Amino acid sequence: MGMLSEPGEPAPPAASGSDGESSSPGEATPGGTDSSGPSAQGTGAQGSAAEQPAELPLAAGAEPAPAAGSPGTSDETPGETAQMPPPVVAQPPPVRLQNVLVFTRTIGFRHDSIGPGVEALRRLGQDNGFAVEQTEDPADFSDESLARYDVVLWLSTDGDVLDEAGQQAFQRYIRAGGGWVGVHAATATEYGWAWYGQLIGGGAYFLGHPVIQSARVQVEITDHPSTQHLPQSFTVQDELYSFRTNPRSSVRVLMTLDESSYGVGDLAMGDHPIAWYHEFEGGRAWYTALGHPIAWYSDARFTQHLLGGIRWAAGAAP
């Protein structure tokens, strides 16, 4: 059963309590690495039997040839300039999304949806022609390893998950044009690393959430690849995050929560973004706060939301 409903559909029942998520540090989960992956037309026009040969455009900088029988003469009126066609500017080929690294290390709370999330991302890769690898090993954050990936996706990571060498390598990766996608608890990660807070967007670290319940979402940007398939207003049941700061001044907000539609309590933000994106220090960053329930990862509307974010972060979508 999906976790999203459009206006007029009955919203899923509210859960009775929280999962106990906390941003406080705890015990590390043993890591591991596994991988899987897949491996101009012209248009014609009708002409008459007496159709004259088409004139070819002049190459940029070339001089027009004199008319036959009139060497060195021109039909131009003095002072007029021949209209030259603009030069053709070659467009770069579109960026192809090829490799995504999914990072799932947690130090403290671990979401049950991480495993189903990894499997959903593998299916997205198989269906859309890109390889997906998963790791919990901070040693994979090296220049050589990161250079293989178009996007690094932090799936509900938690706590201080990288050492200093890994942090520096990841900064270099982003500054070289790499892409970052953060899902759900990626904002409950690396509280002491100020650069990461700016990568998220304006230091918008996770603050807290009320009990799991239904709320109304408003889509602000309807033509982004991660939201263009969604209705402008819909209802979700999720763990509804509030943040330490509002990222709006640093990012482009994709979706917001309508705080009048649920019991936000003392976590109210007023303006309440829950998904956004921005370009950052040469790279691209996209984040969604949705993604707590396991059921999201078998809902095509949510996985399309993720796919659009991945493609944008890779530069493979506008």
LUMLUMTI-411589 format. One record per residue (C-alpha): x, y, z; residue number from 0. Coordinates in Angstrom, 3 decimals. Example, Ala and Ser with C-alpha at 12.3 -4.5 7.8 and 13.67 -1.06 7.14 Angstrom:
2
<lodren east="12.300" north="-4.500" up="7.800" resi="0"/>
<lodren east="13.670" north="-1.060" up="7.140" resi="1"/>
***
This chain:
318
<lodren east="0.000" north="0.000" up="0.000" resi="0"/>
<lodren east="1.420" north="3.387" up="-0.921" resi="1"/>
<lodren east="2.094" north="6.134" up="1.602" resi="2"/>
<lodren east="0.888" north="8.986" up="-0.631" resi="3"/>
<lodren east="-2.666" north="10.035" up="-1.433" resi="4"/>
<lodren east="-4.094" north="12.872" up="-3.484" resi="5"/>
<lodren east="-6.765" north="15.256" up="-2.155" resi="6"/>
<lodren east="-10.061" north="13.443" up="-1.949" resi="7"/>
<lodren east="-8.491" north="10.083" up="-1.178" resi="8"/>
<lodren east="-8.618" north="8.873" up="2.439" resi="9"/>
<lodren east="-5.300" north="9.469" up="4.215" resi="10"/>
<lodren east="-3.579" north="6.488" up="5.845" resi="11"/>
<lodren east="-4.304" north="6.167" up="9.601" resi="12"/>
<lodren east="-1.892" north="7.937" up="11.921" resi="13"/>
<lodren east="0.548" north="5.768" up="13.833" resi="14"/>
<lodren east="0.301" north="5.726" up="17.608" resi="15"/>
<lodren east="3.856" north="6.721" up="18.400" resi="16"/>
<lodren east="7.448" north="7.470" up="17.402" resi="17"/>
<lodren east="10.098" north="4.976" up="16.488" resi="18"/>
<lodren east="12.382" north="6.431" up="19.089" resi="19"/>
<lodren east="14.791" north="8.040" up="16.643" resi="20"/>
<lodren east="17.499" north="10.123" up="18.245" resi="21"/>
<lodren east="20.459" north="12.013" up="16.951" resi="22"/>
<lodren east="22.540" north="10.994" up="19.946" resi="23"/>
<lodren east="25.515" north="8.762" up="19.203" resi="24"/>
<lodren east="25.361" north="5.038" up="19.915" resi="25"/>
<lodren east="27.014" north="1.861" up="18.845" resi="26"/>
<lodren east="28.391" north="1.489" up="15.306" resi="27"/>
<lodren east="26.783" north="-0.996" up="12.957" resi="28"/>
<lodren east="29.319" north="-3.267" up="11.275" resi="29"/>
<lodren east="29.852" north="-2.198" up="7.697" resi="30"/>
<lodren east="30.230" north="-4.013" up="4.478" resi="31"/>
<lodren east="30.229" north="-3.469" up="0.757" resi="32"/>
<lodren east="28.229" north="-5.172" up="-1.927" resi="33"/>
<lodren east="27.361" north="-4.168" up="-5.444" resi="34"/>
<lodren east="24.975" north="-4.809" up="-8.258" resi="35"/>
<lodren east="24.312" north="-3.144" up="-11.541" resi="36"/>
<lodren east="23.246" north="-3.663" up="-15.127" resi="37"/>
<lodren east="25.440" north="-3.623" up="-17.124" resi="38"/>
<lodren east="18.349" north="14.132" up="-35.680" resi="39"/>
<lodren east="16.001" north="13.576" up="-38.079" resi="40"/>
<lodren east="15.432" north="16.006" up="-41.005" resi="41"/>
<lodren east="12.043" north="17.210" up="-42.229" resi="42"/>
<lodren east="11.158" north="17.633" up="-45.872" resi="43"/>
<lodren east="9.148" north="20.333" up="-47.639" resi="44"/>
<lodren east="7.141" north="20.115" up="-50.843" resi="45"/>
<lodren east="8.380" north="22.090" up="-53.826" resi="46"/>
<lodren east="7.295" north="22.877" up="-57.390" resi="47"/>
<lodren east="8.718" north="21.302" up="-60.527" resi="48"/>
<lodren east="10.624" north="24.524" up="-61.176" resi="49"/>
<lodren east="12.102" north="24.617" up="-57.682" resi="50"/>
<lodren east="15.476" north="26.338" up="-57.610" resi="51"/>
<lodren east="18.503" north="24.800" up="-55.860" resi="52"/>
<lodren east="18.686" north="25.734" up="-52.161" resi="53"/>
<lodren east="21.384" north="28.162" up="-51.165" resi="54"/>
<lodren east="23.963" north="26.808" up="-48.761" resi="55"/>
<lodren east="24.861" north="28.956" up="-45.744" resi="56"/>
<lodren east="28.281" north="30.513" up="-45.807" resi="57"/>
<lodren east="30.894" north="29.309" up="-43.404" resi="58"/>
<lodren east="31.717" north="31.814" up="-40.718" resi="59"/>
<lodren east="34.277" north="34.329" up="-42.013" resi="60"/>
<lodren east="33.956" north="33.360" up="-45.695" resi="61"/>
<lodren east="33.510" north="35.959" up="-48.437" resi="62"/>
<lodren east="30.545" north="35.612" up="-50.804" resi="63"/>
<lodren east="31.540" north="34.527" up="-54.291" resi="64"/>
<lodren east="30.948" north="37.091" up="-57.115" resi="65"/>
<lodren east="27.862" north="36.488" up="-59.233" resi="66"/>
<lodren east="28.458" north="34.552" up="-62.471" resi="67"/>
<lodren east="29.230" north="36.904" up="-65.374" resi="68"/>
<lodren east="29.886" north="39.851" up="-63.076" resi="69"/>
<lodren east="33.399" north="39.424" up="-61.698" resi="70"/>
<lodren east="34.094" north="41.624" up="-58.736" resi="71"/>
<lodren east="30.592" north="43.181" up="-58.751" resi="72"/>
<lodren east="27.859" north="43.126" up="-56.153" resi="73"/>
<lodren east="24.150" north="43.853" up="-56.172" resi="74"/>
<lodren east="24.364" north="45.441" up="-52.697" resi="75"/>
<lodren east="23.613" north="49.094" up="-52.231" resi="76"/>
<lodren east="26.641" north="50.931" up="-50.843" resi="77"/>
<lodren east="26.527" north="50.944" up="-47.072" resi="78"/>
<lodren east="24.535" north="47.687" up="-46.786" resi="79"/>
<lodren east="26.058" north="44.593" up="-45.181" resi="80"/>
<lodren east="25.264" north="41.057" up="-46.285" resi="81"/>
<lodren east="23.275" north="39.100" up="-43.694" resi="82"/>
<lodren east="25.371" north="36.145" up="-42.619" resi="83"/>
<lodren east="23.738" north="33.154" up="-40.951" resi="84"/>
<lodren east="24.842" north="32.693" up="-37.335" resi="85"/>
<lodren east="27.525" north="30.079" up="-36.796" resi="86"/>
<lodren east="26.338" north="26.696" up="-35.578" resi="87"/>
<lodren east="27.430" north="26.128" up="-31.983" resi="88"/>
<lodren east="28.047" north="22.503" up="-31.164" resi="89"/>
<lodren east="26.141" north="21.366" up="-28.066" resi="90"/>
<lodren east="27.869" north="19.060" up="-25.581" resi="91"/>
<lodren east="26.420" north="15.559" up="-25.427" resi="92"/>
<lodren east="23.990" north="14.947" up="-22.548" resi="93"/>
<lodren east="25.476" north="13.621" up="-19.327" resi="94"/>
<lodren east="24.813" north="9.931" up="-18.889" resi="95"/>
<lodren east="24.091" north="8.594" up="-15.413" resi="96"/>
<lodren east="26.237" north="5.490" up="-14.997" resi="97"/>
<lodren east="27.255" north="4.799" up="-11.392" resi="98"/>
<lodren east="25.693" north="5.558" up="-8.000" resi="99"/>
<lodren east="27.185" north="4.788" up="-4.588" resi="100"/>
<lodren east="24.671" north="4.284" up="-1.758" resi="101"/>
<lodren east="26.160" north="5.026" up="1.673" resi="102"/>
<lodren east="24.227" north="3.543" up="4.627" resi="103"/>
<lodren east="26.524" north="3.739" up="7.650" resi="104"/>
<lodren east="24.821" north="4.539" up="10.971" resi="105"/>
<lodren east="26.261" north="5.385" up="14.388" resi="106"/>
<lodren east="23.241" north="5.284" up="16.665" resi="107"/>
<lodren east="19.689" north="4.900" up="15.395" resi="108"/>
<lodren east="19.239" north="2.675" up="12.342" resi="109"/>
<lodren east="16.121" north="2.830" up="10.183" resi="110"/>
<lodren east="14.457" north="-0.452" up="9.249" resi="111"/>
<lodren east="13.807" north="1.026" up="5.795" resi="112"/>
<lodren east="17.504" north="1.126" up="4.847" resi="113"/>
<lodren east="17.554" north="-2.441" up="3.486" resi="114"/>
<lodren east="14.367" north="-2.044" up="1.420" resi="115"/>
<lodren east="15.695" north="1.326" up="0.271" resi="116"/>
<lodren east="18.899" north="-0.204" up="-1.080" resi="117"/>
<lodren east="16.893" north="-2.865" up="-2.938" resi="118"/>
<lodren east="14.610" north="-0.204" up="-4.432" resi="119"/>
<lodren east="17.615" north="1.782" up="-5.637" resi="120"/>
<lodren east="19.084" north="-1.348" up="-7.243" resi="121"/>
<lodren east="15.812" north="-1.863" up="-9.111" resi="122"/>
<lodren east="15.869" north="1.764" up="-10.239" resi="123"/>
<lodren east="19.382" north="1.231" up="-11.556" resi="124"/>
<lodren east="18.472" north="-1.956" up="-13.407" resi="125"/>
<lodren east="15.400" north="-0.304" up="-14.948" resi="126"/>
<lodren east="17.190" north="2.901" up="-15.928" resi="127"/>
<lodren east="20.613" north="1.752" up="-17.044" resi="128"/>
<lodren east="22.923" north="2.684" up="-14.178" resi="129"/>
<lodren east="24.899" north="0.629" up="-11.684" resi="130"/>
<lodren east="24.281" north="0.822" up="-7.930" resi="131"/>
<lodren east="26.833" north="-0.106" up="-5.285" resi="132"/>
<lodren east="26.262" north="0.039" up="-1.528" resi="133"/>
<lodren east="28.794" north="0.558" up="1.251" resi="134"/>
<lodren east="29.068" north="1.215" up="4.969" resi="135"/>
<lodren east="32.854" north="1.403" up="4.880" resi="136"/>
<lodren east="34.265" north="4.935" up="5.323" resi="137"/>
<lodren east="37.456" north="3.759" up="3.589" resi="138"/>
<lodren east="35.484" north="3.870" up="0.337" resi="139"/>
<lodren east="35.564" north="7.666" up="0.645" resi="140"/>
<lodren east="38.882" north="8.134" up="-1.134" resi="141"/>
<lodren east="39.711" north="10.151" up="-4.246" resi="142"/>
<lodren east="40.227" north="7.023" up="-6.334" resi="143"/>
<lodren east="37.007" north="5.335" up="-5.227" resi="144"/>
<lodren east="34.715" north="8.371" up="-5.365" resi="145"/>
<lodren east="35.899" north="9.280" up="-8.866" resi="146"/>
<lodren east="33.999" north="6.227" up="-10.146" resi="147"/>
<lodren east="30.582" north="7.622" up="-9.191" resi="148"/>
<lodren east="28.275" north="10.230" up="-10.668" resi="149"/>
<lodren east="26.297" north="10.482" up="-7.414" resi="150"/>
<lodren east="26.850" north="9.466" up="-3.803" resi="151"/>
<lodren east="23.513" north="8.880" up="-2.053" resi="152"/>
<lodren east="23.396" north="9.015" up="1.752" resi="153"/>
<lodren east="20.432" north="6.807" up="2.696" resi="154"/>
<lodren east="19.297" north="7.518" up="6.276" resi="155"/>
<lodren east="22.858" north="7.712" up="7.561" resi="156"/>
<lodren east="23.189" north="8.675" up="11.222" resi="157"/>
<lodren east="25.947" north="10.125" up="13.394" resi="158"/>
<lodren east="29.603" north="10.796" up="12.589" resi="159"/>
<lodren east="30.116" north="8.397" up="9.706" resi="160"/>
<lodren east="33.379" north="9.656" up="8.136" resi="161"/>
<lodren east="36.854" north="10.235" up="9.503" resi="162"/>
<lodren east="38.837" north="13.344" up="8.572" resi="163"/>
<lodren east="40.427" north="11.733" up="5.497" resi="164"/>
<lodren east="37.017" north="10.668" up="4.212" resi="165"/>
<lodren east="35.590" north="14.130" up="4.798" resi="166"/>
<lodren east="38.387" north="15.783" up="2.841" resi="167"/>
<lodren east="38.040" north="13.315" up="-0.042" resi="168"/>
<lodren east="34.286" north="13.899" up="-0.183" resi="169"/>
<lodren east="34.789" north="17.663" up="-0.258" resi="170"/>
<lodren east="37.177" north="17.276" up="-3.193" resi="171"/>
<lodren east="34.647" north="15.025" up="-4.935" resi="172"/>
<lodren east="31.870" north="17.634" up="-4.665" resi="173"/>
<lodren east="34.188" north="20.478" up="-5.702" resi="174"/>
<lodren east="35.167" north="18.461" up="-8.787" resi="175"/>
<lodren east="31.505" north="18.364" up="-9.870" resi="176"/>
<lodren east="30.182" north="15.329" up="-8.005" resi="177"/>
<lodren east="26.569" north="14.886" up="-6.929" resi="178"/>
<lodren east="25.091" north="14.283" up="-3.472" resi="179"/>
<lodren east="21.619" north="12.941" up="-2.711" resi="180"/>
<lodren east="20.413" north="12.861" up="0.889" resi="181"/>
<lodren east="17.418" north="10.816" up="1.992" resi="182"/>
<lodren east="15.559" north="11.213" up="5.306" resi="183"/>
<lodren east="18.095" north="10.849" up="8.168" resi="184"/>
<lodren east="20.993" north="12.090" up="6.032" resi="185"/>
<lodren east="20.326" north="15.359" up="7.897" resi="186"/>
<lodren east="20.857" north="13.553" up="11.239" resi="187"/>
<lodren east="24.486" north="13.017" up="10.281" resi="188"/>
<lodren east="27.824" north="14.784" up="10.874" resi="189"/>
<lodren east="26.512" north="17.519" up="13.174" resi="190"/>
<lodren east="30.050" north="18.635" up="13.925" resi="191"/>
<lodren east="31.108" north="19.025" up="10.270" resi="192"/>
<lodren east="30.049" north="22.538" up="9.254" resi="193"/>
<lodren east="30.820" north="21.983" up="5.557" resi="194"/>
<lodren east="28.387" north="19.067" up="5.453" resi="195"/>
<lodren east="25.692" north="21.287" up="6.960" resi="196"/>
<lodren east="26.157" north="23.715" up="4.087" resi="197"/>
<lodren east="26.057" north="20.830" up="1.592" resi="198"/>
<lodren east="22.691" north="19.834" up="3.064" resi="199"/>
<lodren east="21.622" north="23.450" up="2.676" resi="200"/>
<lodren east="22.043" north="26.297" up="5.143" resi="201"/>
<lodren east="22.886" north="24.026" up="8.096" resi="202"/>
<lodren east="19.414" north="22.414" up="8.038" resi="203"/>
<lodren east="20.268" north="19.513" up="10.338" resi="204"/>
<lodren east="17.512" north="17.317" up="11.773" resi="205"/>
<lodren east="15.940" north="18.784" up="14.918" resi="206"/>
<lodren east="13.139" north="16.379" up="15.772" resi="207"/>
<lodren east="9.803" north="14.916" up="14.729" resi="208"/>
<lodren east="6.379" north="14.313" up="16.299" resi="209"/>
<lodren east="4.694" north="10.905" up="16.276" resi="210"/>
<lodren east="4.263" north="9.399" up="12.818" resi="211"/>
<lodren east="1.083" north="10.801" up="11.303" resi="212"/>
<lodren east="-0.457" north="12.101" up="8.095" resi="213"/>
<lodren east="0.187" north="15.597" up="6.754" resi="214"/>
<lodren east="-0.417" north="17.599" up="3.603" resi="215"/>
<lodren east="2.486" north="18.356" up="1.264" resi="216"/>
<lodren east="2.562" north="21.313" up="-1.128" resi="217"/>
<lodren east="4.732" north="21.101" up="-4.258" resi="218"/>
<lodren east="6.347" north="24.475" up="-5.007" resi="219"/>
<lodren east="8.381" north="23.567" up="-8.115" resi="220"/>
<lodren east="6.265" north="21.398" up="-10.388" resi="221"/>
<lodren east="8.631" north="21.032" up="-13.355" resi="222"/>
<lodren east="11.634" north="19.535" up="-11.564" resi="223"/>
<lodren east="12.383" north="15.904" up="-12.532" resi="224"/>
<lodren east="11.824" north="14.839" up="-8.913" resi="225"/>
<lodren east="8.378" north="16.465" up="-8.578" resi="226"/>
<lodren east="6.892" north="16.774" up="-12.068" resi="227"/>
<lodren east="4.959" north="13.502" up="-11.658" resi="228"/>
<lodren east="3.366" north="14.553" up="-8.351" resi="229"/>
<lodren east="0.107" north="16.444" up="-7.784" resi="230"/>
<lodren east="0.541" north="19.973" up="-6.468" resi="231"/>
<lodren east="-0.992" north="18.953" up="-3.138" resi="232"/>
<lodren east="-1.094" north="15.479" up="-1.593" resi="233"/>
<lodren east="-1.146" north="13.705" up="1.753" resi="234"/>
<lodren east="1.621" north="11.543" up="3.189" resi="235"/>
<lodren east="2.108" north="9.463" up="6.305" resi="236"/>
<lodren east="5.734" north="9.669" up="7.382" resi="237"/>
<lodren east="8.114" north="10.671" up="10.135" resi="238"/>
<lodren east="7.801" north="14.431" up="9.605" resi="239"/>
<lodren east="11.132" north="16.126" up="10.198" resi="240"/>
<lodren east="11.719" north="19.616" up="11.508" resi="241"/>
<lodren east="15.141" north="21.217" up="11.091" resi="242"/>
<lodren east="17.488" north="23.367" up="13.135" resi="243"/>
<lodren east="17.458" north="26.080" up="10.484" resi="244"/>
<lodren east="15.293" north="26.885" up="7.485" resi="245"/>
<lodren east="17.340" north="26.181" up="4.323" resi="246"/>
<lodren east="15.250" north="28.372" up="1.990" resi="247"/>
<lodren east="17.756" north="31.214" up="1.680" resi="248"/>
<lodren east="20.443" north="28.757" up="0.490" resi="249"/>
<lodren east="18.477" north="26.362" up="-1.728" resi="250"/>
<lodren east="15.521" north="26.020" up="-4.086" resi="251"/>
<lodren east="12.629" north="24.492" up="-2.162" resi="252"/>
<lodren east="10.745" north="21.728" up="-3.968" resi="253"/>
<lodren east="8.100" north="20.817" up="-1.371" resi="254"/>
<lodren east="6.831" north="22.062" up="1.979" resi="255"/>
<lodren east="4.686" north="20.680" up="4.802" resi="256"/>
<lodren east="1.400" north="22.371" up="5.660" resi="257"/>
<lodren east="1.807" north="22.616" up="9.423" resi="258"/>
<lodren east="-1.931" north="23.239" up="9.880" resi="259"/>
<lodren east="-2.585" north="19.696" up="8.612" resi="260"/>
<lodren east="-0.833" north="17.780" up="11.418" resi="261"/>
<lodren east="0.191" north="18.012" up="15.061" resi="262"/>
<lodren east="3.596" north="19.642" up="14.712" resi="263"/>
<lodren east="3.673" north="20.730" up="18.367" resi="264"/>
<lodren east="6.713" north="22.690" up="19.509" resi="265"/>
<lodren east="8.623" north="21.702" up="16.346" resi="266"/>
<lodren east="6.788" north="24.238" up="14.175" resi="267"/>
<lodren east="8.912" north="26.077" up="11.620" resi="268"/>
<lodren east="6.181" north="28.170" up="9.966" resi="269"/>
<lodren east="7.696" north="27.883" up="6.509" resi="270"/>
<lodren east="8.524" north="24.162" up="6.512" resi="271"/>
<lodren east="10.577" north="22.804" up="3.562" resi="272"/>
<lodren east="10.903" north="19.019" up="3.282" resi="273"/>
<lodren east="12.641" north="18.637" up="-0.096" resi="274"/>
<lodren east="15.070" north="20.940" up="-1.881" resi="275"/>
<lodren east="18.118" north="21.190" up="-4.126" resi="276"/>
<lodren east="21.013" north="23.539" up="-4.902" resi="277"/>
<lodren east="24.356" north="23.807" up="-6.617" resi="278"/>
<lodren east="27.191" north="23.863" up="-4.118" resi="279"/>
<lodren east="30.930" north="24.517" up="-4.574" resi="280"/>
<lodren east="30.953" north="23.081" up="-8.093" resi="281"/>
<lodren east="28.719" north="20.088" up="-7.343" resi="282"/>
<lodren east="25.002" north="19.431" up="-6.939" resi="283"/>
<lodren east="23.020" north="18.535" up="-3.813" resi="284"/>
<lodren east="19.425" north="17.240" up="-3.553" resi="285"/>
<lodren east="17.580" north="16.237" up="-0.371" resi="286"/>
<lodren east="14.220" north="14.777" up="0.625" resi="287"/>
<lodren east="13.054" north="14.348" up="4.216" resi="288"/>
<lodren east="10.583" north="11.652" up="3.169" resi="289"/>
<lodren east="11.630" north="8.009" up="3.324" resi="290"/>
<lodren east="11.053" north="6.649" up="6.834" resi="291"/>
<lodren east="8.394" north="3.963" up="6.140" resi="292"/>
<lodren east="9.414" north="0.721" up="4.444" resi="293"/>
<lodren east="6.309" north="0.967" up="2.239" resi="294"/>
<lodren east="7.667" north="4.085" up="0.497" resi="295"/>
<lodren east="10.285" north="2.001" up="-1.309" resi="296"/>
<lodren east="7.697" north="-0.057" up="-3.175" resi="297"/>
<lodren east="5.649" north="3.030" up="-4.094" resi="298"/>
<lodren east="6.434" north="4.143" up="-7.668" resi="299"/>
<lodren east="5.605" north="7.763" up="-6.849" resi="300"/>
<lodren east="8.301" north="7.891" up="-4.180" resi="301"/>
<lodren east="10.909" north="5.951" up="-6.153" resi="302"/>
<lodren east="10.315" north="8.288" up="-9.110" resi="303"/>
<lodren east="10.907" north="11.181" up="-6.687" resi="304"/>
<lodren east="14.264" north="9.604" up="-5.806" resi="305"/>
<lodren east="15.153" north="8.873" up="-9.428" resi="306"/>
<lodren east="14.505" north="12.489" up="-10.417" resi="307"/>
<lodren east="16.748" north="13.676" up="-7.598" resi="308"/>
<lodren east="19.525" north="11.271" up="-8.573" resi="309"/>
<lodren east="19.353" north="12.288" up="-12.233" resi="310"/>
<lodren east="19.442" north="15.991" up="-11.346" resi="311"/>
<lodren east="22.382" north="15.543" up="-8.953" resi="312"/>
<lodren east="24.278" north="13.697" up="-11.696" resi="313"/>
<lodren east="23.648" north="16.502" up="-14.188" resi="314"/>
<lodren east="21.661" north="14.070" up="-16.351" resi="315"/>
<lodren east="18.424" north="16.067" up="-16.008" resi="316"/>
<lodren east="17.777" north="19.853" up="-16.014" resi="317"/>
***
